[in-house]
């Protein structure tokens, strides 16, 4: 299991005892889907969450994906990767 999942499950637990294996597996699955680039709306639908709840709980999973997002935008615009995409995304943030 990824270190991020263990850290987050410890935070979710909040000192109230152990989480069930089912809860840990569910959190791992949702985290994996988000880290794999599945759109938040689809992950929320599959997890039975609203998008706002999903993003509040799992925001750490989609943090730091600026480079991939910039590349998708450039691809959508038909632009060639000139190496400036990352810098442009950082300025927009």
C-alpha positions as CSV (number, residue, x, y, z in Angstrom):
1,X,0.0,0.0,0.0
2,X,1.3,3.5,-0.9
3,X,2.7,5.7,1.9
4,X,0.2,8.4,1.1
5,X,-2.7,6.1,1.7
6,X,-1.3,5.1,5.1
7,X,-0.8,8.7,6.1
8,X,-4.3,9.7,5.0
9,X,-5.9,6.8,6.7
10,X,-4.2,7.7,9.9
11,X,-5.5,11.2,9.6
12,X,-9.0,9.9,8.8
13,X,-8.8,7.7,11.9
14,X,-8.2,10.7,14.1
15,X,-7.2,8.6,17.1
16,X,-10.6,6.8,17.1
17,X,-9.2,3.3,16.7
18,X,-8.4,1.2,13.6
19,X,-10.2,1.7,10.3
20,X,-11.8,-1.4,8.8
21,X,-10.0,-3.2,6.0
22,X,-12.9,-2.3,3.7
23,X,-12.4,1.4,4.4
24,X,-8.7,1.2,3.8
25,X,-9.2,-0.6,0.5
26,X,-11.9,1.8,-0.6
27,X,-9.6,4.8,0.2
28,X,-6.7,3.1,-1.7
29,X,-8.9,2.5,-4.7
30,X,-10.2,6.1,-4.9
31,X,-6.7,7.4,-4.4
32,X,-5.4,5.1,-7.2
33,X,-8.2,6.3,-9.6
34,X,-7.4,9.9,-9.0
35,X,-3.6,9.5,-9.3
36,X,-4.2,7.6,-12.5
37,X,-5.9,10.6,-14.0
38,X,-9.5,9.4,-13.9
39,X,-11.7,12.6,-13.9
40,X,-13.0,13.6,-10.4
41,X,-16.6,13.5,-11.6
42,X,-16.2,9.8,-12.6
43,X,-14.4,8.9,-9.4
44,X,-17.0,10.6,-7.3
45,X,-19.8,8.7,-9.2
46,X,-18.1,5.3,-8.6
47,X,-17.3,6.1,-5.0
48,X,-20.8,7.4,-4.2
49,X,-19.5,10.8,-3.2
50,X,-20.4,14.3,-4.5
51,X,-17.5,15.9,-6.3
52,X,-17.1,18.5,-3.5
53,X,-16.7,15.8,-0.8
54,X,-14.4,13.8,-3.0
55,X,-12.1,16.8,-3.6
56,X,-12.1,17.8,0.1
57,X,-11.0,14.3,1.2
58,X,-8.7,13.4,-1.6
59,X,-7.3,16.7,-2.8
60,X,-3.8,15.5,-2.0
61,X,-4.1,12.9,-4.8
62,X,-4.6,15.5,-7.5
63,X,-2.0,18.0,-6.2
64,X,1.1,18.4,-8.3
65,X,-0.3,17.3,-11.6
66,X,0.3,20.7,-13.3
67,X,2.8,19.3,-15.9
68,X,0.4,16.5,-17.0
69,X,-2.5,19.0,-17.2
70,X,-0.4,21.5,-19.2
71,X,0.5,18.7,-21.6
72,X,-3.1,17.7,-22.1
73,X,-4.0,21.4,-22.8
74,X,-1.2,21.7,-25.3
75,X,-2.2,18.5,-27.0
76,X,-5.8,19.7,-27.2
77,X,-4.6,22.9,-28.8
78,X,-2.4,21.0,-31.2
79,X,0.7,22.7,-29.9
80,X,4.1,21.0,-29.9
81,X,5.9,20.6,-26.6
82,X,8.5,23.3,-26.6
83,X,9.4,22.8,-22.9
84,X,7.7,26.0,-21.8
85,X,4.4,24.3,-20.7
86,X,5.4,23.7,-17.1
87,X,6.5,27.3,-16.6
88,X,3.2,28.6,-18.1
89,X,1.2,26.4,-15.7
90,X,3.1,27.6,-12.7
91,X,2.4,31.2,-13.7
92,X,-1.3,30.5,-14.0
93,X,-1.5,28.9,-10.6
